[in-house]
Amino acid sequence: MTKLSVNINKIATLRNARGGNTPNLVQAAIDIQEFGAEGITIHPRPDERHITYQDAYDLKPIITTEYNIEGNPIPKFMDLVLANKPEQVTLVPDAVNAITSNAGWDTVKHFSFLSEVVSEFKRNNIRTSIFMDNNKQFIESAAKIGADRIELYTESFATLYHNSNSDIDNMKVIKPYIESAKLASDLGLKINAGHDLSLENIAFFAKNIPNLLEVSIGHALISESLYLGLQNVINMYLYRLKN
């Protein structure tokens, strides 16, 4: 069964919008694990606009499942990962001003740099995953770099799947991801996936991608939790006001 790691960046965004500690990020991570999620993912960025670097330290003691820290391996990020020693680090080529992740690594162009980064993390017994587009050459290079896993960047799949009109269209949409997963597996790489996966598309994606070990889902999951839980909370307020 594919593992679910919940990205809690959006909970931190909500907290930071008001200041203080509501919602409580640590308690949210504890609850998410108790509800059955098999991992917690964070993606601190240099401006700390959602997850802060201190959050990474605060979360470490309460992670009982798998701790996955994502980010661009600038020196400050590498120091954070090495200090916390999560089970997994996911390398993402974010620009400093990127709103969200929007591309995978060119592992050919950045081969030397990524090789050094991966080697350093593996020396510290931290599993490494590289955020990847569907590009045969880049996946082959990721294997040569020595990564343990790749994370398939699924925004394109999610957009095209949402707009498709038939099972035939859906299979065309997912075909490049199936091919990438098969190639990665043949090269000894294990498969993760993430970005814009949701309740709408996750079952189809997980059913069709061979050897899919883990998905990391944040924005959609938190948004869906808001919608699916809103009626319950409103009724709880109404009950208290009536009584």
Secondary structure, 3 states (H helix, E strand, C coil): CCEEEEECHHHHHHHHHHCCCCCCHHHHHHHHHHCCCCEEEECCCCCCCCCCHHHHHHHHHHCCCCEEEEECCCHHHHHHHHHHCCCEEEECCCCCCCCCCCCCCCCCCCHHHHHHHHHHHHHCCCEEEEEECCCHHHHHHHHHHCCCEEEEECHHHHHHHHHCCCHHHHHHHHHHHHHHHHHHHHCCCEEEEECCCCCCCHHHHHHHCCCEEEEEECHHHHHHHHHHHHHHHHHHHHHHHHC
